Structure formats: C-alpha cells, structure tokens
C-alpha cells in the first residue's frame, strides 16, 4: 500500500493527467475560471457546490474522530487481547503497536478533512467577495488544496482497512492490501485525454495569475 501510494504521488506530480485527481483538477480550474469571469452571476451555484464539499468534509472528519474514540475505548478493553479471533502474535506490545497504528490513521484522516474544510471555507470567502479583482489562481489554489486534503483523508481511511484486519493476523492484512492496491490502481488511473475547456464568456480576460 505504501509503495503504491509513492508511485501514485510520483505520477500525480510528474504526469498528473494520468491520474484521476489530476484529471479532476483540470476540470476544477475550468470551473473556477468560468465562475470568476462571468461577473459571478453563478455565485449561488458556486457556493452551493462548495457548501456540499464542505459538508462532506465535515461529516467525514466527524466519522474519523468517532472512530478514533472507538479505538481508544477498544484499547482500554483488555479482553480483546485474548480473543480467539486474533491470530498470530498477541503480546501486549504487538497489540499496542496495532492499535496505535490504526489510531494514527484515523487521526490523520480527521486532520486532513479539517484542513479540507478550511480550504473550502477560504474559497467561499474569495468567491463571495463583492467587487474584487482577486486573481483566479487564488481561488483555484484553495479549491484544489481542499480536494487534495480530501483525497489524503480518504487515503488514510483506506490504509486503516488492512490495519484493522491486521488484528486478525498477517494473512488477512496482506490479502486485503493486495486487493486494495489493484482496486485503487483501477480507480486512480486515467486514460482519457484532458479536455481543453474554453470559456463561453465573451469579452472577458482572466484575472492575473500567480
């Protein structure tokens, strides 16, 4: 899982058009540019879209935090260490490492979703500011960063799945990791050509970019 995500990060940084995230970022840039160049006539639609993203990030942050509390309560219950369902090394030190690893994944997911919410809120401020010449690149950066933090939060939850099965032994964890790598590779791969978006707004020039 870790090796696959290093490979995905390399593709995202070097050849972003081969990844779904890079493909979506291209569409997000076009969306932001259209909103900003159209005298913000569609500002209500833009705020609705950002509000939906903000609500989703807030919900997932709450879920991640709740799961963190659940893992903490599970750690306090010593009976799980002697469960017959647990296969392999059941020493207290090993089980503690498993619990802490899983807890870190949920806490990382919570932090990423909180940062995603912060970016979407900032984008809301930028888009809804009246009579301004805010550069389009500022809004693009806020929206894309919000999406990137969202993706990182989801990745942390994906990592938590094989770690959860690690409690039942190394074989379930390994099998789950292999299956998730194939699934994520299929979901992350983009084979479509990037669409060159053209603004339908006439007589408008883009705001200054960074």
C-alpha positions in Angstrom: 0.0 0.0 0.0 2.7 2.5 0.9 4.8 1.7 -2.2 1.7 2.1 -4.4 1.0 5.5 -3.0 4.6 6.6 -3.5 4.1 5.6 -7.1 0.8 7.4 -7.3 2.4 10.5 -5.8 5.1 10.4 -8.4 2.6 10.2 -11.2 0.5 13.0 -9.7 3.5 15.3 -9.5 5.1 14.4 -12.9 2.3 13.3 -15.1 -0.9 14.4 -13.4 -3.1 13.8 -16.5 -2.6 10.0 -16.0 -4.3 10.2 -12.6 -8.0 10.8 -11.8 -7.0 13.5 -9.3 -5.1 15.4 -12.0 -7.9 15.0 -14.4 -10.4 16.4 -11.9 -8.1 19.3 -11.0 -8.2 20.3 -14.7 -12.0 20.5 -14.5 -11.9 22.4 -11.2 -9.6 25.0 -12.8 -12.1 25.4 -15.7 -15.0 25.7 -13.2 -13.3 28.3 -11.1 -12.3 30.4 -14.2 -15.9 30.3 -15.5 -17.3 31.4 -12.2 -14.8 34.2 -11.8 -15.0 35.5 -15.3 -18.8 35.6 -15.6 -19.1 38.6 -13.2 -20.0 36.0 -10.5 -23.5 35.6 -12.0 -23.4 31.9 -10.9 -22.1 32.7 -7.4 -25.1 30.9 -5.8 -24.4 27.8 -7.7 -20.7 28.0 -6.8 -21.4 28.5 -3.1 -23.8 25.5 -3.2 -21.1 23.3 -4.7 -18.5 24.4 -2.2 -21.0 24.1 0.6 -21.7 20.5 -0.4 -18.0 19.7 -0.4 -17.6 21.4 3.0 -20.5 19.4 4.4 -18.9 16.2 3.2 -15.5 17.0 4.6 -17.1 17.9 8.0 -19.1 14.7 8.1 -16.0 12.6 7.3 -14.0 14.5 9.9 -16.7 13.6 12.5 -16.6 10.0 11.4 -12.8 9.8 11.7 -12.9 11.4 15.1 -15.6 9.0 16.3 -13.6 6.0 15.1 -10.6 7.4 17.0 -12.6 7.4 20.2 -13.9 3.9 19.4 -10.3 2.6 19.0 -9.3 4.3 22.3 -12.2 2.5 24.1 -11.2 -0.7 22.4 -7.6 -0.3 23.6 -8.9 0.1 27.2 -10.7 -3.2 26.9 -8.1 -5.8 27.8 -10.3 -8.7 26.8 -9.6 -8.1 23.1 -6.1 -9.3 23.6 -7.3 -12.8 24.5 -9.9 -13.1 21.8 -9.9 -16.4 19.9 -10.4 -14.4 16.6 -6.9 -12.9 16.9 -4.3 -15.0 15.1 -0.6 -14.6 15.4 1.4 -12.6 18.0 -1.0 -11.5 20.8 1.6 -10.0 23.1 0.6 -6.7 24.7 3.4 -4.8 22.9 2.4 -6.1 19.5 -1.3 -5.4 20.1 -0.4 -1.9 21.3 1.5 -1.2 18.0 -1.5 -2.3 16.0 -3.9 -0.1 18.0 -1.6 2.9 17.8 -1.1 2.4 14.0 -4.8 2.3 13.4 -5.5 5.2 15.7 -2.9 7.3 13.8 -4.6 6.6 10.5 -7.9 7.8 11.9 -6.3 10.9 13.5 -4.5 11.7 10.2 -7.8 11.3 8.3 -9.5 13.7 10.8 -6.7 16.3 10.4 -6.9 16.1 6.6 -10.7 16.5 6.5 -10.4 19.5 8.8 -7.8 21.1 6.5 -10.1 20.3 3.6 -12.9 22.2 5.3 -10.6 25.1 6.0 -9.7 25.4 2.3 -13.3 25.2 1.1 -14.3 27.9 3.6 -11.5 30.1 2.3 -12.7 29.5 -1.3 -16.2 30.6 -0.2 -14.8 33.8 1.1 -12.8 34.5 -2.1 -15.7 33.7 -4.5 -18.3 35.7 -2.5 -16.2 38.8 -2.0 -18.0 41.6 -4.0 -16.3 44.0 -6.4 -12.9 42.5 -6.2 -10.0 41.7 -8.6 -8.9 38.6 -6.7 -6.7 36.6 -9.1 -8.3 33.4 -10.3 -5.2 31.4 -9.2 -6.0 32.2 -5.6 -9.4 30.6 -5.8 -8.0 27.7 -7.8 -5.4 27.1 -5.2 -8.0 27.0 -2.4 -10.4 24.7 -4.2 -7.6 22.3 -5.4 -6.0 22.2 -2.0 -9.4 21.4 -0.5 -9.7 18.5 -2.9 -6.2 17.3 -2.2 -6.7 17.2 1.6 -10.0 15.4 1.0 -8.1 12.7 -1.1 -5.4 12.4 1.6 -8.1 11.9 4.3 -9.7 9.1 2.2 -6.3 7.5 1.7 -5.8 7.5 5.4 -9.1 5.6 5.8 -8.1 3.2 3.0 -4.9 2.5 5.0 -6.9 1.8 8.1 -8.7 -1.1 6.4 -5.7 -3.5 6.2 -4.5 -2.3 9.6 -7.9 -3.2 11.1 -7.6 -6.7 9.6 -4.1 -6.9 10.9 -5.7 -7.7 14.3 -6.8 -11.0 12.9 -3.4 -11.9 11.6 -0.9 -11.0 8.9 -2.5 -13.1 6.2 -5.8 -11.1 6.2 -3.9 -7.9 6.2 -1.6 -9.0 3.3 -4.6 -10.2 1.2 -6.5 -7.1 1.8 -3.5 -4.9 0.9 -3.0 -6.7 -2.4 -6.7 -6.4 -3.2 -6.8 -2.7 -2.3 -3.8 -2.0 -4.4 -5.4 -3.5 -7.5 -8.7 -1.7 -6.8 -7.1 1.7 -6.1 -4.9 1.4 -9.2 -8.1 0.9 -11.3 -9.8 3.8 -9.6 -6.8 6.2 -9.8 -5.8 5.5 -13.4 -7.0 8.0 -16.0 -6.8 7.1 -19.7 -8.8 9.9 -21.1 -7.3 13.0 -22.8 -7.5 16.2 -20.8 -10.3 18.3 -22.2 -9.3 21.9 -23.2 -12.0 24.0 -21.6 -12.9 27.2 -23.4 -14.8 29.9 -21.6 -18.2 30.8 -23.0 -17.9 34.3 -21.5 -17.1 36.8 -24.3 -15.1 40.0 -23.8 -13.6 38.8 -20.6 -9.9 38.4 -19.8 -8.7 36.2 -17.0 -7.7 37.8 -13.8 -3.9 37.9 -13.1 -2.5 34.6 -12.2 0.3 33.8 -9.8 
